Amino acid sequence: MNFGIGYGLTPASDRLVVKTIIGYAFPVPGATSDANTRMSSGPVNPFAHASARSFQP
């Protein structure tokens, strides 16, 4: 869950903005349900160039 408060700096912007994002990790069919299993390589940046990523099976 993410929560943020912002303030508009220009006359055309809103004076105050409050935003909340609620996320849920949907279950993946066929995946193991072991909650202790973690990726050993860490998170993958989807915006990184494909040649810069290292995929390990």
C-alpha positions, 0 to 999 in steps of 0.5 A, spaced: 500 500 500 502 506 498 500 513 500 502 520 498 500 527 499 502 533 494 502 540 493 501 544 487 506 549 485 503 553 479 496 557 479 494 551 474 495 545 478 491 543 484 492 546 491 493 539 495 492 532 492 492 526 496 493 519 493 493 512 495 495 505 491 493 499 493 496 493 490 495 485 490 499 480 488 494 475 484 496 468 484 499 465 478 496 458 476 502 453 476 506 456 481 508 453 487 505 456 493 511 456 498 511 463 501 518 462 503 521 461 496 524 467 493 528 469 487 535 468 488 537 474 482 533 479 485 528 484 482 528 485 475 528 492 472 523 492 466 526 498 463 533 495 463 535 493 456 535 486 455 542 485 454 544 488 461 539 483 464 542 477 467 537 471 467 539 465 471 534 459 470 
